[in-house]
Amino acid sequence: MDEDKYPAPSGRRRFVKGIVGSAVLGSLGVAGSGLTTVPTNRSGVGGGNVEAKVIKNTDGPAPRGMSQIPVTVEDGYLKGVWPAATENGEVADGAAKTSLGGVTYSSKWFQYCGIQTHPKVEPDSEADNFLRADPGGRYEWAADLEPGTRLAVEMFDDYEEWGNGVGDAGLGKPAAATWRSVETDSTLPVQVIRSPEIERLAEDDEWLAASTDRGFIAWLNKCTHLCCVPAGFKQSATVDGAENAVYCQCHQSIYDPFDVVSKVVTAFPRPEN
């Protein structure tokens, strides 16, 4: 048995165990499926299983990785790619989909942790797809950026040697970002890294070659355990395995941004209009 992470008076562990126990009693039949991969009978549209590309969960209670967001560079600025919304003029299967790097990239990848209710995950929603600075993201280098500033390639020129005293320097330079809106209070939380490791991996991986650009990789920054926003890449010097990874401070889940894997997940339905 794992050591109890929560003191008995807090009731925190009993709450988490209650969630897991409820899943077992519900005869889910998938060990460790967790909250975000549990089949749901909620009313709505566009839900159901989908194969997604995620940055791998390597430790902690999270049931799966966080969904990758394909990125491109346009006029020197970072932009998240949104899949095409229509097929023959119609929304297909309640989702925006496009073929990218031999993978069907779908808007369903982002329908979890309440994000499914966000208007900007509607398949045909129009949005500003540039990645914009979130100075609240705990990186000193970005603290002076105005909220909503478009992230530019030149901001990451030192990515091959950047370090913050946590883990190894030179693995890449991160930033906290927002996506799909110019309004900072109605965007989707994102994290982005420019890394020489991603450049290397993309040389031999069709998906990464298509979904990353100049070493930039991004993902929806919502922990799949209980939907916290992780502190981010290289933000914990005290937790084993987290020094050079993405760390969620809420319940110690760890994700590896250099290990992108396929995972069948359950997209929660969007509310019907």
PyRosetta script that sets phi, psi and omega in degrees:
from pyrosetta import init, pose_from_sequence

init()
pose = pose_from_sequence("MDEDKYPAPSGRRRFVKGIVGSAVLGSLGVAGSGLTTVPTNRSGVGGGNVEAKVIKNTDGPAPRGMSQIPVTVEDGYLKGVWPAATENGEVADGAAKTSLGGVTYSSKWFQYCGIQTHPKVEPDSEADNFLRADPGGRYEWAADLEPGTRLAVEMFDDYEEWGNGVGDAGLGKPAAATWRSVETDSTLPVQVIRSPEIERLAEDDEWLAASTDRGFIAWLNKCTHLCCVPAGFKQSATVDGAENAVYCQCHQSIYDPFDVVSKVVTAFPRPEN")
pose.set_psi(1, 142.6)
pose.set_omega(1, 175.2)
pose.set_phi(2, -71.0)
pose.set_psi(2, 149.3)
pose.set_omega(2, 176.9)
pose.set_phi(3, -64.3)
pose.set_psi(3, 142.5)
pose.set_omega(3, -179.7)
pose.set_phi(4, -63.3)
pose.set_psi(4, 122.3)
pose.set_omega(4, -179.3)
pose.set_phi(5, -82.6)
pose.set_psi(5, -16.7)
pose.set_omega(5, -173.7)
pose.set_phi(6, -120.8)
pose.set_psi(6, 137.0)
pose.set_omega(6, 177.2)
pose.set_phi(7, -64.8)
pose.set_psi(7, 145.8)
pose.set_omega(7, -175.1)
pose.set_phi(8, -54.2)
pose.set_psi(8, -40.5)
pose.set_omega(8, -177.0)
pose.set_phi(9, -64.3)
pose.set_psi(9, -20.4)
pose.set_omega(9, -173.8)
pose.set_phi(10, -73.9)
pose.set_psi(10, -27.2)
pose.set_omega(10, -176.8)
pose.set_phi(11, 73.4)
pose.set_psi(11, -0.5)
pose.set_omega(11, -175.2)
pose.set_phi(12, -63.7)
pose.set_psi(12, -45.8)
pose.set_omega(12, -177.6)
pose.set_phi(13, -66.7)
pose.set_psi(13, -37.7)
pose.set_omega(13, 179.4)
pose.set_phi(14, -63.1)
pose.set_psi(14, -35.4)
pose.set_omega(14, 178.8)
pose.set_phi(15, -65.3)
pose.set_psi(15, -47.1)
pose.set_omega(15, -179.7)
pose.set_phi(16, -64.5)
pose.set_psi(16, -42.5)
pose.set_omega(16, 178.6)
pose.set_phi(17, -62.6)
pose.set_psi(17, -32.6)
pose.set_omega(17, 178.1)
pose.set_phi(18, -64.3)
pose.set_psi(18, -39.0)
pose.set_omega(18, 177.8)
pose.set_phi(19, -64.1)
pose.set_psi(19, -47.0)
pose.set_omega(19, -179.7)
pose.set_phi(20, -63.2)
pose.set_psi(20, -42.3)
pose.set_omega(20, 179.2)
pose.set_phi(21, -61.2)
pose.set_psi(21, -39.4)
pose.set_omega(21, 178.4)
pose.set_phi(22, -63.1)
pose.set_psi(22, -38.0)
pose.set_omega(22, 178.9)
pose.set_phi(23, -63.2)
pose.set_psi(23, -42.2)
pose.set_omega(23, 179.6)
pose.set_phi(24, -64.2)
pose.set_psi(24, -44.3)
pose.set_omega(24, -179.5)
pose.set_phi(25, -64.4)
pose.set_psi(25, -25.7)
pose.set_omega(25, 178.8)
pose.set_phi(26, -79.5)
pose.set_psi(26, 3.8)
pose.set_omega(26, 176.8)
pose.set_phi(27, 55.7)
pose.set_psi(27, 49.6)
pose.set_omega(27, -179.3)
pose.set_phi(28, -70.0)
pose.set_psi(28, -32.7)
pose.set_omega(28, 174.9)
pose.set_phi(29, 74.5)
pose.set_psi(29, 8.0)
pose.set_omega(29, 177.4)
pose.set_phi(30, -125.1)
pose.set_psi(30, 109.3)
pose.set_omega(30, -176.6)
pose.set_phi(31, -63.2)
pose.set_psi(31, 133.0)
pose.set_omega(31, 175.8)
pose.set_phi(32, 68.3)
pose.set_psi(32, 21.2)
pose.set_omega(32, -176.9)
pose.set_phi(33, -66.1)
pose.set_psi(33, -35.8)
pose.set_omega(33, 173.2)
pose.set_phi(34, 73.6)
pose.set_psi(34, -177.6)
pose.set_omega(34, -172.6)
pose.set_phi(35, -66.0)
pose.set_psi(35, -41.0)
pose.set_omega(35, -171.1)
pose.set_phi(36, -85.8)
pose.set_psi(36, -4.8)
pose.set_omega(36, 177.0)
pose.set_phi(37, -116.7)
pose.set_psi(37, 10.1)
pose.set_omega(37, 178.1)
pose.set_phi(38, -77.4)
pose.set_psi(38, 128.9)
pose.set_omega(38, 175.8)
pose.set_phi(39, -57.0)
pose.set_psi(39, 145.3)
pose.set_omega(39, -175.4)
pose.set_phi(40, -128.5)
pose.set_psi(40, 146.0)
pose.set_omega(40, 175.7)
pose.set_phi(41, -111.3)
pose.set_psi(41, 21.9)
pose.set_omega(41, 178.0)
pose.set_phi(42, -63.4)
pose.set_psi(42, 148.5)
pose.set_omega(42, 177.5)
pose.set_phi(43, -74.7)
pose.set_psi(43, 151.4)
pose.set_omega(43, 179.1)
pose.set_phi(44, 146.7)
pose.set_psi(44, -168.1)
pose.set_omega(44, -177.1)
pose.set_phi(45, -129.5)
pose.set_psi(45, 156.0)
pose.set_omega(45, 171.7)
pose.set_phi(46, 75.3)
pose.set_psi(46, 18.4)
pose.set_omega(46, 178.0)
pose.set_phi(47, -91.8)
pose.set_psi(47, -176.0)
pose.set_omega(47, 177.0)
pose.set_phi(48, 114.8)
pose.set_psi(48, 174.4)
pose.set_omega(48, -177.6)
pose.set_phi(49, -70.3)
pose.set_psi(49, 144.9)
pose.set_omega(49, 178.1)
pose.set_phi(50, -152.3)
pose.set_psi(50, 144.2)
pose.set_omega(50, 175.8)
pose.set_phi(51, -88.5)
pose.set_psi(51, 121.8)
pose.set_omega(51, -175.2)
pose.set_phi(52, -121.5)
pose.set_psi(52, 157.0)
pose.set_omega(52, 170.6)
pose.set_phi(53, -94.4)
pose.set_psi(53, 125.4)
pose.set_omega(53, -175.2)
pose.set_phi(54, -132.9)
pose.set_psi(54, 153.6)
pose.set_omega(54, 169.4)
pose.set_phi(55, -81.1)
pose.set_psi(55, 129.8)
pose.set_omega(55, -165.1)
pose.set_phi(56, -67.1)
pose.set_psi(56, 134.8)
pose.set_omega(56, 170.5)
pose.set_phi(57, -79.4)
pose.set_psi(57, 124.1)
pose.set_omega(57, -176.2)
pose.set_phi(58, -110.3)
pose.set_psi(58, -14.6)
pose.set_omega(58, 179.4)
pose.set_phi(59, -163.6)
pose.set_psi(59, 160.9)
pose.set_omega(59, 178.9)
pose.set_phi(60, 89.8)
pose.set_psi(60, -178.6)
pose.set_omega(60, -171.3)
pose.set_phi(61, -81.6)
pose.set_psi(61, -6.1)
pose.set_omega(61, -178.5)
pose.set_phi(62, -60.0)
pose.set_psi(62, 134.6)
pose.set_omega(62, -176.3)
pose.set_phi(63, -78.8)
pose.set_psi(63, -17.7)
pose.set_omega(63, -178.6)
pose.set_phi(64, -160.6)
pose.set_psi(64, 174.9)
pose.set_omega(64, 178.3)
pose.set_phi(65, -77.9)
pose.set_psi(65, 174.1)
pose.set_omega(65, 178.2)
pose.set_phi(66, -92.0)
pose.set_psi(66, 140.0)
pose.set_omega(66, -171.5)
pose.set_phi(67, -67.7)
pose.set_psi(67, 130.3)
pose.set_omega(67, 178.0)
pose.set_phi(68, -72.5)
pose.set_psi(68, 146.3)
pose.set_omega(68, 173.0)
pose.set_phi(69, -112.5)
pose.set_psi(69, 115.1)
pose.set_omega(69, 175.5)
pose.set_phi(70, -58.8)
pose.set_psi(70, 144.0)
pose.set_omega(70, -178.5)
pose.set_phi(71, -129.3)
pose.set_psi(71, 156.9)
pose.set_omega(71, 174.0)
pose.set_phi(72, -143.5)
pose.set_psi(72, 165.1)
pose.set_omega(72, 176.6)
pose.set_phi(73, -109.8)
pose.set_psi(73, 126.6)
pose.set_omega(73, -179.8)
pose.set_phi(74, -128.4)
pose.set_psi(74, 117.4)
pose.set_omega(74, -179.9)
pose.set_phi(75, 54.6)
pose.set_psi(75, 34.5)
pose.set_omega(75, 176.5)
pose.set_phi(76, 87.0)
pose.set_psi(76, 2.7)
pose.set_omega(76, -178.8)
pose.set_phi(77, -118.5)
pose.set_psi(77, 150.5)
pose.set_omega(77, -179.4)
pose.set_phi(78, -81.3)
pose.set_psi(78, 138.2)
pose.set_omega(78, -178.1)
pose.set_phi(79, -138.3)
pose.set_psi(79, 131.3)
pose.set_omega(79, 173.9)
pose.set_phi(80, -80.8)
pose.set_psi(80, 137.1)
pose.set_omega(80, -178.4)
pose.set_phi(81, -86.7)
pose.set_psi(81, 127.5)
pose.set_omega(81, 174.7)
pose.set_phi(82, -104.7)
pose.set_psi(82, 134.5)
pose.set_omega(82, -176.5)
pose.set_phi(83, -67.2)
pose.set_psi(83, 156.2)
pose.set_omega(83, 178.9)
pose.set_phi(84, -60.9)
pose.set_psi(84, 142.6)
pose.set_omega(84, -171.4)
pose.set_phi(85, -93.0)
pose.set_psi(85, -19.7)
pose.set_omega(85, -170.0)
pose.set_phi(86, -128.2)
pose.set_psi(86, 155.8)
pose.set_omega(86, 172.7)
pose.set_phi(87, -134.1)
pose.set_psi(87, 114.1)
pose.set_omega(87, -175.0)
pose.set_phi(88, 56.5)
pose.set_psi(88, 36.5)
pose.set_omega(88, 177.9)
pose.set_phi(89, 82.1)
pose.set_psi(89, 1.4)
pose.set_omega(89, -178.3)
pose.set_phi(90, -122.4)
pose.set_psi(90, 147.9)
pose.set_omega(90, 172.5)
pose.set_phi(91, -71.2)
pose.set_psi(91, 125.1)
pose.set_omega(91, -174.3)
pose.set_phi(92, -93.2)
pose.set_psi(92, 122.3)
pose.set_omega(92, 175.4)
pose.set_phi(93, 56.0)
pose.set_psi(93, 30.3)
pose.set_omega(93, 176.1)
pose.set_phi(94, 68.0)
pose.set_psi(94, 23.0)
pose.set_omega(94, -177.9)
pose.set_phi(95, -148.1)
pose.set_psi(95, 153.3)
pose.set_omega(95, 168.3)
pose.set_phi(96, -82.8)
pose.set_psi(96, 132.2)
pose.set_omega(96, -177.0)
pose.set_phi(97, -139.5)
pose.set_psi(97, 149.9)
pose.set_omega(97, 171.7)
pose.set_phi(98, -155.4)
pose.set_psi(98, 154.1)
pose.set_omega(98, 176.2)
pose.set_phi(99, -88.9)
pose.set_psi(99, 127.7)
pose.set_omega(99, -177.0)
pose.set_phi(100, -145.6)
pose.set_psi(100, 120.4)
pose.set_omega(100, 177.1)
pose.set_phi(101, 56.6)
pose.set_psi(101, 37.1)
pose.set_omega(101, 179.9)
pose.set_phi(102, 76.9)
pose.set_psi(102, 11.1)
pose.set_omega(102, -177.6)
pose.set_phi(103, -125.0)
pose.set_psi(103, 144.9)
pose.set_omega(103, 171.4)
pose.set_phi(104, -85.2)
pose.set_psi(104, 106.9)
pose.set_omega(104, -179.7)
pose.set_phi(105, -88.8)
pose.set_psi(105, 124.5)
pose.set_omega(105, -172.2)
pose.set_phi(106, -128.6)
pose.set_psi(106, 147.6)
pose.set_omega(106, 174.8)
pose.set_phi(107, -65.5)
pose.set_psi(107, -17.1)
pose.set_omega(107, 177.4)
pose.set_phi(108, -63.4)
pose.set_psi(108, -20.5)
pose.set_omega(108, 179.6)
pose.set_phi(109, -55.9)
pose.set_psi(109, -26.3)
pose.set_omega(109, -172.0)
pose.set_phi(110, -105.6)
pose.set_psi(110, 10.2)
pose.set_omega(110, -176.2)
pose.set_phi(111, -94.2)
pose.set_psi(111, 71.3)
pose.set_omega(111, 176.4)
pose.set_phi(112, -152.7)
pose.set_psi(112, 166.8)
pose.set_omega(112, 175.7)
pose.set_phi(113, 55.6)
pose.set_psi(113, 34.3)
pose.set_omega(113, 178.9)
pose.set_phi(114, 85.0)
pose.set_psi(114, -14.5)
pose.set_omega(114, 179.1)
pose.set_phi(115, -62.1)
pose.set_psi(115, -25.0)
pose.set_omega(115, -179.5)
pose.set_phi(116, -62.0)
pose.set_psi(116, -19.1)
pose.set_omega(116, 178.4)
pose.set_phi(117, -89.6)
pose.set_psi(117, -6.9)
pose.set_omega(117, -177.2)
pose.set_phi(118, -71.6)
pose.set_psi(118, 132.6)
pose.set_omega(118, -177.4)
pose.set_phi(119, -61.5)
pose.set_psi(119, -22.5)
pose.set_omega(119, -176.9)
pose.set_phi(120, -85.0)
pose.set_psi(120, 3.5)
pose.set_omega(120, 169.5)
pose.set_phi(121, -103.4)
pose.set_psi(121, 4.9)
pose.set_omega(121, 169.4)
pose.set_phi(122, -60.8)
pose.set_psi(122, 134.5)
pose.set_omega(122, -173.2)
pose.set_phi(123, -52.6)
pose.set_psi(123, -39.7)
pose.set_omega(123, -175.5)
pose.set_phi(124, -104.5)
pose.set_psi(124, 20.5)
pose.set_omega(124, -179.3)
pose.set_phi(125, -73.2)
pose.set_psi(125, 138.0)
pose.set_omega(125, 176.0)
pose.set_phi(126, -90.7)
pose.set_psi(126, 139.9)
pose.set_omega(126, -175.7)
pose.set_phi(127, -157.7)
pose.set_psi(127, 160.8)
pose.set_omega(127, 170.9)
pose.set_phi(128, -83.0)
pose.set_psi(128, 116.0)
pose.set_omega(128, -173.9)
pose.set_phi(129, -95.3)
pose.set_psi(129, 4.2)
pose.set_omega(129, 177.0)
pose.set_phi(130, -68.4)
pose.set_psi(130, 142.3)
pose.set_omega(130, 174.7)
pose.set_phi(131, -81.2)
pose.set_psi(131, 128.1)
pose.set_omega(131, -173.5)
pose.set_phi(132, -120.8)
pose.set_psi(132, 148.6)
pose.set_omega(132, -172.4)
pose.set_phi(133, -65.7)
pose.set_psi(133, 138.2)
pose.set_omega(133, 169.4)
pose.set_phi(134, -118.5)
pose.set_psi(134, 92.4)
pose.set_omega(134, -174.9)
pose.set_phi(135, -63.0)
pose.set_psi(135, -11.6)
pose.set_omega(135, 177.0)
pose.set_phi(136, -79.0)
pose.set_psi(136, 9.7)
pose.set_omega(136, -174.3)
pose.set_phi(137, -86.3)
pose.set_psi(137, 13.7)
pose.set_omega(137, 170.1)
pose.set_phi(138, 73.4)
pose.set_psi(138, 12.9)
pose.set_omega(138, 175.5)
pose.set_phi(139, -104.2)
pose.set_psi(139, 120.7)
pose.set_omega(139, -173.3)
pose.set_phi(140, -59.8)
pose.set_psi(140, -36.3)
pose.set_omega(140, -175.7)
pose.set_phi(141, -63.9)
pose.set_psi(141, -26.8)
pose.set_omega(141, -176.2)
pose.set_phi(142, -99.4)
pose.set_psi(142, 2.9)
pose.set_omega(142, -172.4)
pose.set_phi(143, -62.6)
pose.set_psi(143, -28.3)
pose.set_omega(143, -176.9)
pose.set_phi(144, -91.0)
pose.set_psi(144, -2.1)
pose.set_omega(144, 178.0)
pose.set_phi(145, -72.7)
pose.set_psi(145, 139.7)
pose.set_omega(145, 175.6)
pose.set_phi(146, -70.4)
pose.set_psi(146, 138.5)
pose.set_omega(146, 176.7)
pose.set_phi(147, -54.1)
pose.set_psi(147, 134.0)
pose.set_omega(147, 179.0)
pose.set_phi(148, 89.6)
pose.set_psi(148, -0.4)
pose.set_omega(148, 176.2)
pose.set_phi(149, -65.6)
pose.set_psi(149, 131.6)
pose.set_omega(149, 177.9)
pose.set_phi(150, -64.8)
pose.set_psi(150, 134.7)
pose.set_omega(150, 178.5)
pose.set_phi(151, -76.6)
pose.set_psi(151, 125.9)
pose.set_omega(151, -177.5)
pose.set_phi(152, -107.7)
pose.set_psi(152, 149.4)
pose.set_omega(152, 179.1)
pose.set_phi(153, -55.3)
pose.set_psi(153, -40.0)
pose.set_omega(153, -175.6)
pose.set_phi(154, -64.2)
pose.set_psi(154, -20.6)
pose.set_omega(154, 176.5)
pose.set_phi(155, -66.9)
pose.set_psi(155, -17.2)
pose.set_omega(155, -175.2)
pose.set_phi(156, -111.4)
pose.set_psi(156, 20.8)
pose.set_omega(156, -175.3)
pose.set_phi(157, -59.7)
pose.set_psi(157, -26.2)
pose.set_omega(157, -178.6)
pose.set_phi(158, -95.5)
pose.set_psi(158, 24.2)
pose.set_omega(158, -173.1)
pose.set_phi(159, -64.1)
pose.set_psi(159, -23.7)
pose.set_omega(159, -177.4)
pose.set_phi(160, -80.9)
pose.set_psi(160, -12.4)
pose.set_omega(160, 177.2)
pose.set_phi(161, -127.8)
pose.set_psi(161, -4.6)
pose.set_omega(161, -175.1)
pose.set_phi(162, -58.5)
pose.set_psi(162, 141.5)
pose.set_omega(162, 174.0)
pose.set_phi(163, -153.4)
pose.set_psi(163, 157.8)
pose.set_omega(163, 179.1)
pose.set_phi(164, -127.2)
pose.set_psi(164, 19.2)
pose.set_omega(164, -179.7)
pose.set_phi(165, 83.8)
pose.set_psi(165, 0.9)
pose.set_omega(165, 178.1)
pose.set_phi(166, -112.4)
pose.set_psi(166, 126.5)
pose.set_omega(166, 178.9)
pose.set_phi(167, 63.3)
pose.set_psi(167, -147.9)
pose.set_omega(167, -175.2)
pose.set_phi(168, -96.1)
pose.set_psi(168, 134.6)
pose.set_omega(168, 172.7)
pose.set_phi(169, -73.6)
pose.set_psi(169, 155.7)
pose.set_omega(169, 174.9)
pose.set_phi(170, 89.1)
pose.set_psi(170, 2.0)
pose.set_omega(170, 178.5)
pose.set_phi(171, -82.5)
pose.set_psi(171, -18.0)
pose.set_omega(171, -178.8)
pose.set_phi(172, 146.4)
pose.set_psi(172, 162.1)
pose.set_omega(172, -179.6)
pose.set_phi(173, -112.7)
pose.set_psi(173, 123.7)
pose.set_omega(173, -176.5)
pose.set_phi(174, -99.1)
pose.set_psi(174, 165.0)
pose.set_omega(174, 171.7)
pose.set_phi(175, -152.0)
pose.set_psi(175, 146.4)
pose.set_omega(175, 169.1)
pose.set_phi(176, -86.3)
pose.set_psi(176, 141.2)
pose.set_omega(176, -174.1)
pose.set_phi(177, -144.8)
pose.set_psi(177, 168.8)
pose.set_omega(177, 171.4)
pose.set_phi(178, -124.6)
pose.set_psi(178, 162.1)
pose.set_omega(178, -171.3)
pose.set_phi(179, -146.2)
pose.set_psi(179, 149.7)
pose.set_omega(179, 170.4)
pose.set_phi(180, 78.3)
pose.set_psi(180, 12.1)
pose.set_omega(180, 176.9)
pose.set_phi(181, -167.4)
pose.set_psi(181, 151.9)
pose.set_omega(181, 173.1)
pose.set_phi(182, -88.4)
pose.set_psi(182, -12.4)
pose.set_omega(182, 178.2)
pose.set_phi(183, -86.6)
pose.set_psi(183, 117.5)
pose.set_omega(183, -172.3)
pose.set_phi(184, -68.3)
pose.set_psi(184, -17.1)
pose.set_omega(184, -179.6)
pose.set_phi(185, -94.5)
pose.set_psi(185, 4.8)
pose.set_omega(185, 179.9)
pose.set_phi(186, -136.4)
pose.set_psi(186, 35.5)
pose.set_omega(186, -178.3)
pose.set_phi(187, -109.1)
pose.set_psi(187, 175.5)
pose.set_omega(187, 176.3)
pose.set_phi(188, -99.8)
pose.set_psi(188, 134.0)
pose.set_omega(188, -178.2)
pose.set_phi(189, -74.2)
pose.set_psi(189, 131.0)
pose.set_omega(189, -174.1)
pose.set_phi(190, -134.9)
pose.set_psi(190, 152.3)
pose.set_omega(190, 165.8)
pose.set_phi(191, -125.0)
pose.set_psi(191, 144.5)
pose.set_omega(191, -178.1)
pose.set_phi(192, -132.6)
pose.set_psi(192, 145.6)
pose.set_omega(192, 174.0)
pose.set_phi(193, -132.3)
pose.set_psi(193, 141.5)
pose.set_omega(193, 163.6)
pose.set_phi(194, -106.6)
pose.set_psi(194, 122.7)
pose.set_omega(194, -170.4)
pose.set_phi(195, -141.5)
pose.set_psi(195, 137.2)
pose.set_omega(195, 172.6)
pose.set_phi(196, -64.8)
pose.set_psi(196, -25.2)
pose.set_omega(196, 177.9)
pose.set_phi(197, -67.4)
pose.set_psi(197, -39.6)
pose.set_omega(197, 177.1)
pose.set_phi(198, -65.8)
pose.set_psi(198, -39.5)
pose.set_omega(198, 176.2)
pose.set_phi(199, -58.8)
pose.set_psi(199, -43.0)
pose.set_omega(199, -179.8)
pose.set_phi(200, -65.3)
pose.set_psi(200, -46.8)
pose.set_omega(200, -178.3)
pose.set_phi(201, -63.5)
pose.set_psi(201, -35.3)
pose.set_omega(201, -177.6)
pose.set_phi(202, -68.1)
pose.set_psi(202, -18.0)
pose.set_omega(202, -179.9)
pose.set_phi(203, -66.2)
pose.set_psi(203, -28.7)
pose.set_omega(203, -175.3)
pose.set_phi(204, -121.9)
pose.set_psi(204, 17.2)
pose.set_omega(204, -176.8)
pose.set_phi(205, -134.0)
pose.set_psi(205, 115.1)
pose.set_omega(205, -176.0)
pose.set_phi(206, -60.3)
pose.set_psi(206, -42.6)
pose.set_omega(206, -179.0)
pose.set_phi(207, -64.5)
pose.set_psi(207, -49.0)
pose.set_omega(207, -178.3)
pose.set_phi(208, -65.7)
pose.set_psi(208, -33.9)
pose.set_omega(208, 177.1)
pose.set_phi(209, -61.7)
pose.set_psi(209, -34.7)
pose.set_omega(209, -178.1)
pose.set_phi(210, -87.4)
pose.set_psi(210, -28.1)
pose.set_omega(210, -171.2)
pose.set_phi(211, -103.4)
pose.set_psi(211, -3.1)
pose.set_omega(211, 175.2)
pose.set_phi(212, -123.1)
pose.set_psi(212, 163.7)
pose.set_omega(212, -178.2)
pose.set_phi(213, -148.2)
pose.set_psi(213, 122.4)
pose.set_omega(213, 177.6)
pose.set_phi(214, 56.6)
pose.set_psi(214, 31.7)
pose.set_omega(214, 178.9)
pose.set_phi(215, 88.0)
pose.set_psi(215, 2.7)
pose.set_omega(215, 179.4)
pose.set_phi(216, -87.4)
pose.set_psi(216, 132.7)
pose.set_omega(216, 173.0)
pose.set_phi(217, -133.8)
pose.set_psi(217, 146.9)
pose.set_omega(217, -179.0)
pose.set_phi(218, -141.5)
pose.set_psi(218, 159.1)
pose.set_omega(218, 177.4)
pose.set_phi(219, -152.1)
pose.set_psi(219, 159.8)
pose.set_omega(219, 174.7)
pose.set_phi(220, -71.0)
pose.set_psi(220, 119.1)
pose.set_omega(220, -171.3)
pose.set_phi(221, -89.5)
pose.set_psi(221, 65.9)
pose.set_omega(221, 176.2)
pose.set_phi(222, -130.0)
pose.set_psi(222, 112.8)
pose.set_omega(222, -179.4)
pose.set_phi(223, -61.6)
pose.set_psi(223, 135.7)
pose.set_omega(223, -175.2)
pose.set_phi(224, -83.8)
pose.set_psi(224, 5.5)
pose.set_omega(224, 177.0)
pose.set_phi(225, -81.4)
pose.set_psi(225, -78.1)
pose.set_omega(225, 177.9)
pose.set_phi(226, -124.6)
pose.set_psi(226, 28.4)
pose.set_omega(226, 166.1)
pose.set_phi(227, 72.9)
pose.set_psi(227, 22.9)
pose.set_omega(227, 173.6)
pose.set_phi(228, -69.5)
pose.set_psi(228, 163.5)
pose.set_omega(228, 171.4)
pose.set_phi(229, -97.1)
pose.set_psi(229, 110.2)
pose.set_omega(229, -176.3)
pose.set_phi(230, -59.5)
pose.set_psi(230, 150.8)
pose.set_omega(230, 178.1)
pose.set_phi(231, -60.5)
pose.set_psi(231, -36.6)
pose.set_omega(231, 173.7)
pose.set_phi(232, 123.4)
pose.set_psi(232, -175.1)
pose.set_omega(232, -177.3)
pose.set_phi(233, -70.4)
pose.set_psi(233, 131.7)
pose.set_omega(233, 178.6)
pose.set_phi(234, 56.5)
pose.set_psi(234, 51.8)
pose.set_omega(234, -179.7)
pose.set_phi(235, -118.6)
pose.set_psi(235, 2.8)
pose.set_omega(235, 176.9)
pose.set_phi(236, -135.2)
pose.set_psi(236, 119.8)
pose.set_omega(236, 177.4)
pose.set_phi(237, -98.4)
pose.set_psi(237, -0.9)
pose.set_omega(237, -172.5)
pose.set_phi(238, -113.0)
pose.set_psi(238, -13.2)
pose.set_omega(238, -177.9)
pose.set_phi(239, -102.2)
pose.set_psi(239, 122.8)
pose.set_omega(239, -179.6)
pose.set_phi(240, -57.9)
pose.set_psi(240, 130.6)
pose.set_omega(240, 178.6)
pose.set_phi(241, 88.7)
pose.set_psi(241, -6.9)
pose.set_omega(241, -176.1)
pose.set_phi(242, -103.6)
pose.set_psi(242, -8.7)
pose.set_omega(242, -173.2)
pose.set_phi(243, -58.9)
pose.set_psi(243, -40.5)
pose.set_omega(243, -178.4)
pose.set_phi(244, -114.4)
pose.set_psi(244, 31.7)
pose.set_omega(244, -176.0)
pose.set_phi(245, -136.8)
pose.set_psi(245, -175.1)
pose.set_omega(245, 176.9)
pose.set_phi(246, -96.2)
pose.set_psi(246, 126.9)
pose.set_omega(246, -173.7)
pose.set_phi(247, -116.9)
pose.set_psi(247, 129.7)
pose.set_omega(247, 172.8)
pose.set_phi(248, -99.7)
pose.set_psi(248, 114.8)
pose.set_omega(248, -173.4)
pose.set_phi(249, -71.5)
pose.set_psi(249, -16.5)
pose.set_omega(249, -174.7)
pose.set_phi(250, -69.5)
pose.set_psi(250, -49.0)
pose.set_omega(250, -176.2)
pose.set_phi(251, -139.6)
pose.set_psi(251, 23.4)
pose.set_omega(251, 170.1)
pose.set_phi(252, 67.0)
pose.set_psi(252, 31.9)
pose.set_omega(252, 171.8)
pose.set_phi(253, -78.9)
pose.set_psi(253, 145.7)
pose.set_omega(253, -177.8)
pose.set_phi(254, -127.3)
pose.set_psi(254, 139.4)
pose.set_omega(254, -179.3)
pose.set_phi(255, -128.8)
pose.set_psi(255, 144.9)
pose.set_omega(255, -179.5)
pose.set_phi(256, -106.6)
pose.set_psi(256, 107.8)
pose.set_omega(256, -177.9)
pose.set_phi(257, -72.0)
pose.set_psi(257, -8.4)
pose.set_omega(257, 179.4)
pose.set_phi(258, -100.3)
pose.set_psi(258, 10.8)
pose.set_omega(258, 176.9)
pose.set_phi(259, -131.1)
pose.set_psi(259, 90.2)
pose.set_omega(259, -179.4)
pose.set_phi(260, -93.9)
pose.set_psi(260, 124.0)
pose.set_omega(260, -175.4)
pose.set_phi(261, -127.8)
pose.set_psi(261, 163.0)
pose.set_omega(261, 173.6)
pose.set_phi(262, -89.6)
pose.set_psi(262, 139.3)
pose.set_omega(262, -179.7)
pose.set_phi(263, -146.3)
pose.set_psi(263, 129.8)
pose.set_omega(263, 173.8)
pose.set_phi(264, -80.5)
pose.set_psi(264, 121.1)
pose.set_omega(264, -177.2)
pose.set_phi(265, -126.8)
pose.set_psi(265, 163.5)
pose.set_omega(265, 177.5)
pose.set_phi(266, -102.8)
pose.set_psi(266, 117.6)
pose.set_omega(266, 176.3)
pose.set_phi(267, -81.4)
pose.set_psi(267, 128.7)
pose.set_omega(267, 175.2)
pose.set_phi(268, -72.7)
pose.set_psi(268, 141.8)
pose.set_omega(268, 179.7)
pose.set_phi(269, -63.3)
pose.set_psi(269, 146.1)
pose.set_omega(269, 172.1)
pose.set_phi(270, -80.0)
pose.set_psi(270, 151.8)
pose.set_omega(270, 176.6)
pose.set_phi(271, -61.5)
pose.set_psi(271, 142.5)
pose.set_omega(271, 177.0)
pose.set_phi(272, -74.1)
pose.set_psi(272, 139.1)
pose.set_omega(272, -179.3)
pose.set_phi(273, -73.6)
pose.dump_pdb("model.pdb")
